Amino acid sequence: MNTAPTPPERQTVLIRLQNAAFHKAKFWTVALVNLQAFLFAGGLVSIFSGCWSLSYPWLAFPLAAAGAVMAARATHLKGRAELIKRQHEFIDGLGTAPSSRALANLQAELPPDLKPEVDRLLTQGVTFASTESVGLARALDNLRESAFFSHHLARLCAGYLLALMIVTGVIAVSFLLFCLHTLQDASAGVTAARAIAATLVFLISVGTLKSWHGYARFSANADQAHAEAARLLKETALEPCDAHRAIAEYQLARAGAPMIPTLVWKLNRERLTKIWAGTR
């Protein structure tokens, strides 16, 4: 394994690319959420409006197709961002740098750089506080720090989504009871349109449930990774295989989890940073 000192320029480029990729991935994710919210609202309105209920399915399906494109774009950018993040963690922890060719390809593929103020803000979230020298101990120390923040931020995201599901579930049941009360006065066409709208609302709700489960599972996995890294750091003879396994398992769990919204991190970073500085 190449442990030669990493040129600072390569690490700077990786951080900049990582910030840009995650920022764009979150942009498309937010756009997708807004589209789903519009479909959700349209489904509710279609239950009451006979004219809108007949035209809503024709509008919903093209928008659903657009949502699939947005989801594919967000997934692709998130995958590239996770790849760059792993390379940045290897540079910072182990001193292993990607080749100039790989960096050039990433720069050509990914979106343009962010505004300086946005890039500076996001860089704070990928800067590690470890004082260890480059090696396995620093890599595990970085893993502890990253897992600590991920555990608590993902837990908050899961809590927000759980509250959202409860509120929307209550609303959905209320509208269902209302429809059952008024169904006998509805024509067959309007009834069919309402059924389609209700199905679309149900599918959107399933997506929310999937995200909640992803955040909750990632929070638990991050907590386990934190504990495993702390255990390995206490060993007198650190096994490289165990260290790499712990890092790889955490990176794999993170890659399969939903992204942490930047707003959630901004609102909680100072509090969590103080806690981490006082306990690490």
Secondary structure by P-SEA (a helix, b strand, c coil): cccccccaaaaaaaaaaaaaaaaaaaaaaaaaaaaaaaaaaaaaaaaccaaaaaaaaaaaaaaaaaaaaaaaaaaaaaaaaaaaaaaaaaaacccccccaaaaaaaaacccccccaaaaaaaaaaacccccccccaaaaaaaaaaaaaaaaaaaaaaaaaaaaaaaaaaaaaaaaaaaaaaacccccaaaaaaaaaaaaaaaaaaaaaaaaaaaaaaaaaaaaaaaaaaaaaaacccccaaaaaaaaaaaaaaaaacccccaaaaaacaaaaaaaaaacc
